[in-house]
Amino acid sequence: MTTPIPTTTVVPQSAFTPTAQMAQPPALAAIPPKVAAAISQVMGLMPRLERTEKNVHGNYAFASIDDFLEAVRPACADSGLIIVQDEVSTDMITAGVDRNGKPRNWLRIVHGFTLAHSSGETWQHHPQRTAMVDASMGSQGYGAAQSYTLKLFLRSLFQIATGDGQDVDHQPPNPLPGRDDERAALVVSTLKIIASHTDVAAMSAWWNSDEEKALRRRFNLSPEEVEGLKAALLQRRQEIESLRRDPPPPAPEEDYEHPGDLTKRIIDQLDTMNVEEEIRDYLQENNIWGQIDEGFFNKPQADAIEKAFKQAIARATAPASDIPPNPLD
């Protein structure tokens, strides 16, 4: 009969009270002789593993999973020891907040281990190791948890030395952020949201929403932190209202003359001109023909300009004998 794999129950430290039944740990299944001998043989063959890998973010050295496997695998093969790792359970925990103040999800993954001898003898006790990884890692989180729990198990089973200092993988006992970190992240996120608002009513509705109120209560913001956020709200409100009171000046309007007024001005100017070259230069420099072609003037206006132009040219090119005498002479 196979002994069922034990499960782990997480109990808050403040609520943990030992009972008489819990005073002694449950008895483990006896290790089969050949399995025990193989473990002892591998333990004697294990060298000290150097910390050859560097974590640039945490600034610490560690022994990688490959370092462990290169040391353990050939020794296990020589002794006939077989180690099988299997995923026992996975669940998700919501704890803490990310840098945007949103709830953070963690994967808690439990791996169980089976030890057997090449003869077929198998230890009926199945040790377990647990890892907690950020759920945002996706499928990579499962691989990271597998490597970490395997290193923890191999190190403890064979008593492998890795030198003084940090643990094998610098995995903290509790990877969850502290409450101070959570509050600080929430304050920073809230300030960013306040600064992004451009409407006072929308900002007020957001600040007074049930969701935001619950979030502030959940992380127990201090009175000083709340007052700081309110001051930021007031400052942003004043900035928004100031922008409304002082709108940017309108763009200057381009010079514009009504086609009817422009038509009269052109005709009056042509009536005063008696030199052909000046007449043509005037119309060319002011782009009169171009405006007529573009439809700026309606047809009667265009016809009147053309008539005044022809009269001015006729006057400028007429022989002196054809010019009527001035009645005042």
JOTASUL-V377784 format. One record per pair of residues at least 6 apart in sequence whose ideal C-beta (glycine too) atoms are under 6 Angstrom apart, sorted by the first residue. I is the first residue (numbers start at 1). J is the second residue. Records with the same first field share a line. If there is no record, write none. Layout:
# JOTASUL-V377784
I = J  J
This chain:
# JOTASUL-V377784
3 = 29  124
5 = 112  126
28 = 125
29 = 124  125
31 = 123
32 = 121
34 = 117  119  121
35 = 115  117  121  123
38 = 79  80  81  117
41 = 79
42 = 75  76  79  81  158
43 = 158  159
45 = 75
46 = 158  160
48 = 161
49 = 63  67  160  162
51 = 61  62  63
53 = 62  64
54 = 61
58 = 170
60 = 166  170
62 = 169
63 = 162
65 = 147  151
68 = 151  154
72 = 154
80 = 117  118
82 = 116
83 = 115
84 = 114
85 = 111  113  150
86 = 112
87 = 111
88 = 110  112
89 = 110
90 = 109
91 = 108
92 = 105
93 = 106  108
94 = 103  105
95 = 176
96 = 104  176  177  182
97 = 104  182  185  186
98 = 104
99 = 185
100 = 189
101 = 185  186  189
105 = 135
106 = 132  135
107 = 133  135  141
108 = 132
109 = 131  145
110 = 128  130
111 = 129  149
112 = 126  128
113 = 127  153
114 = 126
115 = 123
116 = 122
129 = 149  152  153
131 = 145  148  149
132 = 175
133 = 141  144  145
148 = 169  171
151 = 168
155 = 168
162 = 168
182 = 219
183 = 219
186 = 219
187 = 225
190 = 229
191 = 232
194 = 232  233  236
197 = 203
200 = 237  240
259 = 296  297  301
263 = 301
266 = 305
267 = 308
270 = 308  312
273 = 279  312
274 = 315  316
275 = 316
276 = 316  317
279 = 312
292 = 302
